[in-house]
Amino acid sequence: MRSLGVIFLADIVGYSKMMAHDEPKTLELLREFSKNIIRPTLEKHSGTMIKSLGDGWLLEFQSARNAVNCAIDWQNLSKKDGKVNLRVGIHLGDVEHEDGPPPDVYGDTVNIAARLESIAESGDVAISTSVYLCLDDEQTKLFQNCGKQSLKNIDTPVEVWSTGNLNVGSTGMARDNVKPAIRIKPDESIEHQPRTLPEHTNTS
């Protein structure tokens, strides 16, 4: 069945290193994170857990606002806890659903969300314009425009918004991507000042 959905992908940064250093402790951290953060926030924001990916999670929401609020909660709570670092990617579009069991989701929307997650910096949330346009004023203040980005195996460039910068070295970026992945924020102190031409000094 195909329908509109908001796909949310998150993973733990440095998971392999954590497992190599102390596997039992890392697994315990995952259990604690699932119990103390994932379950209550999913219920709070009406999200659906599609599947756990070992070091990450694939979720679906019916509301872009709810998905972003959930992502911000995850980041704030994990930063406060200081035990795991997350990156999150969210995209809104058509999703192919398979009832299962177990249930699953497929399609370009899932692929784009995965790419957005992979290019987000640790501690940040990266979203597409389709998600950004659904947000309220308070939510949009959290995001900066990083421009159109060419994502690996995605035919059309995607305009990306992030709570921080993007990881330009990520494998999620297409090799021909030459656009700078930076935040674009106007200087409000000079936004309304008249423009003047610079004076030229004769040095001859």
Backbone as a ProteinNet text record, in pm:
[ID]
protein_1_A
[PRIMARY]
MRSLGVIFLADIVGYSKMMAHDEPKTLELLREFSKNIIRPTLEKHSGTMIKSLGDGWLLEFQSARNAVNCAIDWQNLSKKDGKVNLRVGIHLGDVEHEDGPPPDVYGDTVNIAARLESIAESGDVAISTSVYLCLDDEQTKLFQNCGKQSLKNIDTPVEVWSTGNLNVGSTGMARDNVKPAIRIKPDESIEHQPRTLPEHTNTS
[TERTIARY]
84.3	0	88.2	53.4	133.2	56.6	123.2	59.7	166.6	122.7	214.5	261.8	390.1	443.3	567.6	597.8	718.9	814.8	926.4	1024.1	1135.9	1165.2	1260.4	1366.5	1491.8	1602.2	1704.6	1748.8	1848.7	1951.1	2074	2173.9	2269	2342.7	2438.7	2574.5	2630.5	2761.3	2869.2	2959.9	3069.8	3031.1	2921.8	2870.5	2972.6	3034.7	3130.8	3247.4	3295.1	3404.6	3360.8	3238.2	3184.3	3174.1	3127.3	3113.3	3249.2	3346.6	3480.7	3545.1	3516.7	3575.8	3511.7	3375.7	3305.7	3166.3	3158	3030.9	2919.8	2942.8	2834.6	2780.3	2870.2	2826.8	2746.7	2790.8	2720.5	2579.9	2567.7	2436.4	2344.4	2400.5	2321.3	2275	2363.3	2326.5	2209.7	2213	2105.1	1973.4	1979.6	1857.9	1802.3	1890.9	1848.7	1789.5	1854.9	1806.5	1667.6	1648.3	1519	1410	1442.6	1344.7	1313.3	1417.8	1401.3	1372.6	1409.7	1392.1	1301.9	1333.4	1257.1	1110.3	1083	944.1	856.6	899.5	812.8	795.9	901.6	888.9	805.4	814.7	730.9	584.2	553.3	414.1	368.8	456.3	424.4	395.8	473.9	464.2	394.6	332.6	252.4	333.7	453.8	537.2	523.7	562.4	557.9	698.3	739.5	867.7	854	922.8	921.8	1019.6	1143.4	1240.1	1362.7	1428	1556.1	1665.1	1768.1	1873.4	2004.4	1996.8	2118.1	2173.7	2234.9	2288.1	2196.9	2075.6	1984.3	1839.6	1753.4	1610.1	1542.8	1443.9	1362.3	1220.2	1172.1	1040.6	955.3	824.1	733.4	635.5	606.8	510.4	408	292.3	191.2	199.2	280.3	295.1	441.9	478.2	616.4	652.8	557.6	583.6	614.7	536.7	561.3	697.6	733.3	861.9	976.9	969.4	1075.3	1080.1	965.2	963.8	1025.8	998.1	1055.9	1207.4	1254.1	1398	1468.2	1407.6	1466.6	1469.5	1362.6	1360.7	1473.7	1490	1596.7	1732.9	1756.8	1886.8	1909.2	1808.3	1823.4	1846	1769.2	1780.7	1913.7	1956.9	2083.6	2202.1	2195	2302.6	2306.9	2191.1	2184.5	2241.1	2209	2256.5	2406.9	2453.9	2595.6	2655.2	2572.1	2623.5	2625.3	2532.9	2530.6	2516	2574.8	2562.1	2482.4	2382.4	2291.9	2298.9	2258.6	2229.8	2097.5	2017.1	1881.5	1854	1783.2	1738.8	1590.1	1517.9	1372.2	1330.5	1243.9	1192.5	1044.9	970	826.9	801.1	726.7	693	612.1	591.8	519.8	601.6	532.6	599.2	522.9	596.3	537.3	541.8	422.6	412.5	389.6	456.6	433.4	386	267.2	206.5	284.5	355.9	432.9	346.8	379	483	624.8	726.3	711.1	680	618.8	589	717.1	712.8	831.8	789.4	883.7	857.2	967.8	930.9	1025.2	1004.6	1097.9	1083.1	1184.7	1177.1	1271	1265.1	1146.6	1133.8	1221.9	1223.8	1308	1455.6	1489.2	1628.3	1679.3	1594.7	1635.9	1652.5	1561.3	1574.8	1705.8	1741.3	1865.9	1987.1	1982.9	2092.9	2102.8	1987.7	1987.2	2047.7	2011.9	2068.5	2220.8	2267.3	2410.9	2494.2	2433.6	2509.3	2493.4	2406	2391.5	2514.4	2554.2	2664	2613.7	2705.3	2670.5	2598.1	2484.1	2406	2306.8	2298.9	2211.4	2100	2003.7	1890.8	1890	1888.2	1881.9	1747.3	1681.1	1548.3	1544.4	1446.4	1426	1327.1	1316.7	1222.8	1078.1	1046.7	909.4	870.1	966.6	941.7	940.2	1037.8	1052	925.5	863	744.2	623.5	627.9	517.3	533.6	647.3	676.5	617.3	596.4	548.8	668.3	639.9	744.2	851.2	811.6	908.2	1002.7	950.1	1033.9	1130.5	1082.5	1169	1289	1276.9	1388.2	1507.2	1482	1588	1675.1	1627.5	1694.4	1752.4	1864.1	1930	1935.6	1925.7	1928	2071.1	2092.1	2225.6	2233.9	2131.8	2134.2	2096.2	2094.6	2062.9	2186.4	2165.8	2276.4	2251	2355.4	2348.9	2377.8	2278.1	2290.2	2316.4	2391.5	2430.8	2310.1	2307.7	2203	2064.6	2059.6	1934.5	1945.9	1855.9	1869.6	1860.4	1767	1742.5	1804.6	1877.9	1932.7	1822.8	1855.2	1758.3	1801.1	1706.9	1736.1	1730.2	1838	1853	1853.1	1787.6	1785.9	1841.4	1921.8	1984.2	1988.8	1989.5	2009.3	2155.2	2241.2	2383.5	2441.3	2565.6	2628.4	2606.4	2654.6	2647.1	2786.3	2790.4	2916.6	2950.1	3032.9	3061.8	3143.7	3207.4	3285.6	3206.3	3076.9	2994.7	2980.9	2969.8	2946.6	2807.1	2721.7	2587.2	2584.3	2695.6	2705.4	2748.7	2689.1	2732.9	2872.2	2953.1	3090.9	3099.2	2994.9	2998.6	2941.5	2913.4	2855.5	2961.2	2934.9	3032.5	2974.6	2851.3	2789.2	2832.3	2863.5	2906.6	2792.7	2820.5	2718.9	2736.9	2688.6	2704.5	2571	2564.7	2445.2	2445.1	2328.2	2315.8	2226.9	2286.7	2211.3	2246	2146.7	2176.1	2218.2	2303.8	2343.5	2234.6	2155.8	2040.7	2082.9	2206	2250.6	2268.8	2288.4	2308.6	2200.6	2101.8	2001.3	1925.7	1898.5	1815.9	1896.2	2028.7	2109.9	2127	2129	2146.7	2284.6	2291.6	2419.3	2493.1	2624.1	2705.1	2822.4	2864.9	2978.9	3106.8	3206.8	3333	3408.2	3475.9	3555.1	3688.6	3732.6	3858.8	3969.8	4076.4	4188.9	4295.5	4336.9	4441.6	4577.7	4640.7	4769.6	4887.6	4857.3	4966.6	5040.1
-119.2	0	124.6	221.3	343.2	461.3	538.2	655.4	754.6	876.1	980	949.8	967.7	941	1023.7	1037.9	1107.9	1003.7	986.7	885.6	949.8	887.3	937.2	828.6	861.7	768.3	830	751.5	799	689.9	730.4	631.7	690.3	601.5	640.5	662.2	778.6	811.7	738.2	671.1	601.3	469.4	410.8	286.9	172.8	154.3	44.3	57.3	178.9	202.9	173.5	213.1	187.3	37.7	-36.3	-181.1	-247.9	-200.9	-259.6	-232.1	-115	-76.4	-149.6	-156.1	-219.4	-262.5	-382.4	-430.7	-441.4	-503.6	-513.4	-377	-280.3	-146.5	-78.2	-95.5	-34.3	-91.5	-221.7	-285.9	-240.6	-221.5	-172.5	-29.2	53.1	190.3	191.6	99.8	90.3	53.5	-39	-78.2	38.4	112.1	227.1	336	359.7	462.2	426.5	299.8	254.1	270.7	234.5	239.6	381.9	462.9	594.6	707.4	688.5	796.5	756.1	645.2	608.7	582.2	494.2	456.2	573.4	651.3	762.8	871.5	901.2	1007.1	960.9	833.8	782.7	791.5	757.2	766.4	912	998.7	1141.6	1204.8	1166.6	1231.3	1144	1036.3	949.2	891.7	845.1	783	632.2	570	424.1	370.5	275.7	211.2	106.9	127.4	28.6	-83	-44.2	-145.7	-81.5	-160.5	-122.9	-176.6	-96	-133.1	-166	-203	-231.6	-105.3	-20.5	106.5	223	193.3	299.9	254.2	347.4	321	383.1	311.7	359.5	378.2	502.4	536.2	599.4	600.2	670.6	753.2	872.7	963.6	1006.4	1043.4	1099.5	1251.2	1308.4	1453.4	1491.5	1585.6	1633.6	1707	1782.7	1854.9	1757.8	1651.7	1553.1	1486.9	1456.6	1391.6	1481.4	1609.4	1702.7	1721.9	1732.6	1746.2	1624.4	1507	1384.9	1386.5	1427.5	1433.2	1530.2	1646.2	1745.3	1691.9	1623.8	1561.6	1460.1	1376	1275.3	1341.9	1445.5	1511.8	1581.9	1651.8	1722.8	1626.3	1518.7	1421.5	1345.9	1311	1237.2	1327.4	1455.4	1548.7	1571.2	1580.2	1597.7	1476.1	1358.2	1233.7	1215.4	1255.7	1253.3	1117.2	1017.9	882.6	839.3	890.8	857.4	985.2	984.1	1095	1047.9	1125.8	1085.7	1180.4	1128.6	1212.4	1162.5	1256.4	1223.5	1283.4	1208.1	1256.7	1232.6	1331.4	1320.8	1369.5	1292.1	1329.9	1292.9	1376.9	1355.6	1324.3	1217.1	1181.3	1053.8	1004	877.7	762	673.2	558.3	431.6	330.1	199.1	117.8	75.9	1.8	-146.6	-227.4	-371.7	-412.6	-472	-502.8	-604.9	-695.2	-796.3	-913.5	-982.1	-938.1	-976.2	-897.1	-767.2	-657.5	-547.8	-437.6	-371.3	-310.9	-244.1	-131.8	-45.3	66.1	71.2	115.6	118.3	245.1	269.4	377	488.5	584.9	696.6	778.8	789.2	866.9	808.8	677.4	610.6	631.4	619.4	635.8	777.7	877.3	1016.3	1043.3	992.2	1009.2	947.7	831.9	765.4	850.3	912.8	998.3	1123.2	1180	1297.8	1264.3	1149	1105.2	1089.6	1036	1008.9	1135.4	1245.1	1369	1465.4	1433.8	1518.3	1503.8	1613.2	1606.1	1546.1	1496.7	1442.2	1547	1508.2	1599.4	1684.6	1665.9	1749.6	1670.7	1747.4	1691.7	1754.8	1673.4	1721.7	1683.6	1779.8	1756.6	1811.2	1763.7	1813.1	1929.2	2000	2111.7	2065.4	1943.3	1893	1885.5	1861.4	1860.5	2003.8	2082.9	2220.2	2302.9	2285	2364.1	2331.1	2220.1	2180.5	2229.9	2289.3	2326	2460.7	2480.4	2609.9	2703.3	2827.9	2929.7	2895	2840.3	2807	2696.6	2602	2492.4	2537.5	2623	2666.6	2746.2	2809.7	2886.5	2797.8	2668.9	2575.4	2534.2	2563	2510.5	2621.4	2587.1	2676.8	2609.7	2690.5	2638.1	2603.5	2478.5	2432.3	2419.2	2466.3	2462.5	2327.3	2320.8	2194.9	2106.3	1980.1	1885.6	1765.3	1721.4	1601.1	1481.8	1395.6	1280.6	1153.9	1064.6	941.8	860.8	825.7	743.9	808.6	940.2	1015.3	1106.1	1090	1158.3	1309.9	1359.3	1503	1561.4	1673.8	1737.8	1770.4	1760.3	1782.8	1905.2	1998	2114.3	2068.5	2096.6	2043.7	2156.5	2129.7	2220.7	2144.8	2210.7	2140.3	2226.9	2161.7	2232.8	2270.6	2223.5	2257.6	2255.5	2212.7	2197.8	2056.7	2032.4	1899.8	1838.3	1707.3	1634.1	1618.6	1709.2	1710.5	1589.3	1521.4	1403.4	1275.1	1284.3	1165.4	1087.3	955.4	871.7	892.3	963.3	992.1	1100.4	1173.9	1277.8	1215.4	1262.4	1217.1	1273	1199.8	1241.8	1370.8	1398.5	1520.3	1639.7	1619.9	1728.6	1836.4	1957.1	2064.3	2182.5	2173.3	2284.9	2284.6	2401.5	2406.6	2370.9	2282.6	2242.4	2325.5	2448.8	2540.3	2600.5	2653.5	2724	2863.5	2909.7	3042.9	3124.9	3218.6	3297.7	3444	3528.8	3670.5	3740.6	3841.6	3924.1	4026.4	4005.6	4091.8	4235.4	4256.2	4391.3	4479.7	4418	4498.2	4472.4	4390.9	4348.4	4466.3	4568.5	4679.6	4806.8	4797.9	4914.4	4933.4	5059.4	5082.3	5040.3	4988.5	4946.7	5066.7	5075.6	5184.2	5124.2	5193.8	5145.9	5181.9	5094.6	5123.1	5236	5319.3	5427.7	5372.2	5425.3	5379.7	5481.3	5431.5	5518	5516.3	5632	5643.1	5625.2	5514	5483.4	5513.2	5572.3	5600.1	5727.6
0	0	0	-82.1	-93.9	-35.3	49	109.2	154	184.8	229.3	371.5	396.1	528.7	557.3	684.8	727.9	783	713.1	752.5	834.3	945.9	1045	1065.2	1037	1057.7	1151.8	1248.9	1344.1	1368.6	1396	1435.6	1537.8	1602.4	1704.3	1638.5	1658.7	1602.2	1680.8	1608.9	1672.6	1737.6	1689.3	1749.2	1742	1626.8	1611	1707.8	1726.6	1820	1962.4	1995.1	2128.4	2154.9	2053.8	2069	2085.1	2008.7	2016.6	2152.1	2207.3	2335.5	2452.9	2452.3	2564.8	2517.8	2461.4	2406.1	2510.2	2627.2	2726.2	2768.9	2789.7	2831.1	2720.3	2596	2482.9	2467.4	2479.7	2469.6	2581.8	2699	2812	2787.3	2728.3	2692.7	2593.7	2496.1	2398.7	2465.6	2558.7	2629.8	2711.8	2777.4	2856.2	2766.6	2653	2560	2507.8	2475	2425.9	2531.8	2654.2	2762.5	2808	2824.3	2885.2	2788.1	2661.1	2563.3	2447.4	2381.1	2261.6	2291.4	2384.2	2411.3	2454.7	2553.8	2595.4	2489.5	2411.8	2311.4	2191.9	2155.8	2047.5	2084.9	2207.6	2254.1	2259.3	2306.9	2318.2	2182.3	2079.1	1948.3	1843	1887.4	1799.1	1683.3	1714	1612	1613.1	1502	1488.9	1464.3	1547.3	1527.4	1416.7	1304.3	1196.6	1228.1	1264.3	1304.9	1366.9	1451	1507.5	1415.9	1391.1	1296.6	1366.7	1493.2	1568.7	1630	1544.1	1592.8	1557.3	1511	1471.3	1470.2	1426.2	1428.2	1306.4	1254.1	1143.4	1195.9	1191.2	1244	1135.6	1157.9	1068.1	1150	1098.4	1160	1055.6	1101.9	1013.5	1009.6	1096.3	1106.3	1104.6	1015.7	1010.7	1139.3	1193.5	1318.4	1431.9	1441.3	1545.6	1529.3	1404	1377.8	1421	1387.8	1424.4	1576.2	1639.2	1785.2	1852.8	1797.6	1851.6	1834.6	1716.9	1690.6	1785	1806	1896.2	2039.3	2080.5	2213.4	2227.4	2125.2	2128.4	2144.6	2066	2070.7	2205.3	2251.5	2379.3	2495.3	2497.7	2606.4	2600.8	2480	2467.9	2502	2466.1	2500.7	2651.6	2712.7	2858.2	2930	2876.8	2936	2913.2	2794.6	2763.9	2735.9	2708	2687.8	2541.7	2460.7	2318.3	2235.8	2117.7	2023	1902.5	1863.8	1756.7	1638.2	1522	1406	1350.2	1299.7	1256.3	1118.4	1032.8	902.9	887.3	833.6	818.7	680.7	615	483.3	472.6	402.7	381.1	234.4	209	71.1	64	-57.4	-76.4	-21.7	49.5	110.3	73.7	31.7	4.6	133.8	178.8	304.6	279.3	358.4	355.4	494.5	500.4	629.1	710.7	641.5	713.3	758.3	868.5	963.8	919.3	960.4	1027.5	926.1	969.4	876.6	828.9	709.9	657.4	564.6	528.3	437.7	332.6	211.8	101	18.2	-71.9	-169	-152.6	-245.6	-246.6	-118.5	-59.5	64	174.2	184.1	283.3	249.3	121.9	78.8	105.4	78.8	101.1	250.2	332.4	477.8	526.9	470	508.9	470.4	353.7	310.5	398.5	433.8	520.2	656.7	706.6	834.9	823.9	712.5	697.7	681.4	632.8	614.3	730.9	826	944.6	1033.4	1094.4	1189.6	1320.5	1400.1	1530.5	1614.4	1670.7	1753.5	1677.6	1544.3	1462.5	1395	1342.6	1269	1130.6	1025.2	887.7	827.6	765.9	707.7	565.3	488.9	352.8	356.1	244.1	234.4	251.5	206.6	221.7	368.7	455.8	600.5	653.7	612.1	661.8	639.2	522.9	488.6	575.9	646.1	732.9	876.6	908	1045.7	1084.8	1214.9	1263	1282.5	1317.6	1325.8	1428.5	1542.4	1646.5	1601	1526.2	1478.9	1369.9	1278.7	1168.6	1219.1	1335.8	1391.5	1427	1440.8	1478.4	1360.2	1237.6	1118.5	1032.6	968.9	875.1	738.4	634.1	497.4	457.2	421.2	377.4	225.3	154.4	9.1	-48.4	-181.3	-249.5	-250	-212.9	-204	-294.9	-361.7	-443.7	-353.7	-335.6	-246.2	-326.1	-267.9	-335.7	-380.6	-509.1	-570.9	-570	-549.7	-558.6	-680.6	-779.2	-907.2	-896	-813.5	-805.3	-678.5	-689.7	-569.4	-468.5	-343.1	-235.3	-154.8	-136.3	-51.4	93.7	166.8	302.5	404.4	515.3	629.6	748.7	830.9	942.9	1067.2	1183.8	1310	1328	1239	1243.9	1104.2	1090.8	960.3	907.8	787.4	728.2	720	720.4	708.1	560	508.6	364.9	321.9	417.7	383.8	391.3	417.4	433.5	303.7	315.8	198.2	142.1	216.2	166.5	60.4	47.1	-54.3	-186.7	-296.3	-427.4	-454.8	-531.7	-555.7	-635.7	-715	-795.5	-720.5	-590.2	-512	-487.5	-538.3	-522.5	-446.8	-405.3	-334.9	-188.3	-132.5	6.9	100.5	195.8	292.8	418.9	414.2	526.4	564	683.7	725.2	664.8	624.1	566.7	658.7	733	829.4	810.3	777.4	755.1	883.6	869	982.5	1006.7	1112	1136.6	1166.4	1212.2	1247.5	1125.7	1006.9	886	782.5	821.4	724.1	664.1	746	698.9	673.7	677.3	649.4	499.4	451.1	307.2	262.3	142.2	86.8	29.5	53.1	-1.6	-74.6	-176.8	-252.4	-177.9	-179.1	-110	-178.8	-98.3	-154.7	-206.7	-316.9	-376.5	-340.1	-289.9	-251.6	-359.7	-401.2	-504.6	-438	-469.9	-408.3	-499.1	-617.2	-712.4	-673.7
[MASK]
++++++++++++++++++++++++++++++++++++++++++++++++++++++++++++++++++++++++++++++++++++++++++++++++++++++++++++++++++++++++++++++++++++++++++++++++++++++++++++++++++++++++++++++++++++++++++++++++++++++++++++

